[in-house]
Amino acid sequence: EVQLVESGGGLVKPGGSLRLSCAASGFTLSSYSMHWVRQAPGKGLEWVSSISSSSTFKYYAASVRGRFTISRDDAKNSLYLQVNSLRAEDTALYFCATPPGARSFWGQGTLVTVSS
Amino acid sequence: DIQMTQSPSSLSASVGDRVTITCRASQGISNYLVWFQQKTGKAPKSLIYAASTLQSGVPSRFSGSGSGTDFTLTISSLQPEDFATYYCQQYYSYPRTFGQGTKLEIK
């Protein structure tokens, strides 16, 4: 069964950091570019960051550039998002996902709450 | 950045109705458009990619059309399980951008 499982979210104070993880099973992560998308409570979907299959290219939303870092470890079939200098507006459910296409997978998300 | 504008933002309809949701891109994106369905508390589910290709396992009452800047998602005969929020997203360029969503509610 194909699965993406996010972890690493939690309650953190403004200015704090977390490392979000996304573990893939049932398929080979290395074949795909990978993406992080977030959704603030009651709001729409917001693309956050993407990484190419070779890790050569990394892209970030303007709202997170310089604070978030995407990475991958294909040997562990895993994707990561290091989130630093967190702000209240970063509070959201963070999803990892494969790109659109014939095989499209999303995880169930990990919740990041930034509050003092 | 490419702006994606969905309309309407909300829609009330009845079981059996035909429903159309539109998505307009601020510049041409060829057919690099995906439609998602999201139910409360769940991850988005891809329905249509490449503007008009039905995702495997998605009922044929869903269809997509368009190219360039104007796109539509049509549900030919609404079923109770279709009441959800729908999003379009362009994957033509970075930053990837989503429409603001269309909430489909039961009339």
Interface residues (C-beta under 8 A of the other chain):
Chain A: H35 V37 G44 L45 E46 W47 S50 Y59 A61 A62 F95 A97 P99 P100 G101 A102 S104 W106 G107 Q108 G109
Chain B: V34 F36 Q38 K42 A43 P44 K45 S46 Y49 A50 T53 Q55 S56 Y87 Q89 Y91 Y94 P95 R96 T97 F98 G99 Q100 G101
